[in-house]
Amino acid sequence: MPRYHCPYCSRTYHFQESNLSSTFLCEECGDSLIKIPLIETSRLVAIAMVLVFVMPLLLMVLNFYQENKSPTIKDQILTRLNI
């Protein structure tokens, strides 16, 4: 369901009534409400920027984990010699 807000009243105010032409009206001032998109473009840009800065850190952590998990050549030789 799309979100609506009144441009003149509080931004957190939600609608409750509508008129016959199916436009929603504000209960406080009676003006028509404006539709707010579910995902705004500024929010998408912000998420993309966060991913750009966080992804190298995540890749570093995964790479470090995989390097410590895989046995080294020295460990393989020592296990074969039973030392």
C-alpha positions, 0 to 999 in steps of 0.5 A, a space after each residue: 500500500 502506498 504511503 501518503 503525507 500532508 505537505 502542510 502538516 506533520 510528516 508522520 501523519 497518516 490518512 484515514 478518509 478519502 473523498 468521492 474522487 479517490 484522492 486522500 484528504 488530510 484529517 487535520 487541514 483537509 488538503 489532499 495528500 501527496 504519495 510517497 514512493 516506497 524506495 526513494 532514489 536518494 535511499 538507493 544511492 545511499 545503499 549503493 555508496 554503503 556497499 561500495 565502501 563496505 564490500 572491500 572490508 567484507 572481501 578482506 575478511 573472507 579472504 583472511 578466513 580462507 587463508 587461515 582455514 586452508 592448510 599450508 605446504 609446511 603443514 602438509 609435509 609435517 603431517 606426512 612425516 608424522 612429526 
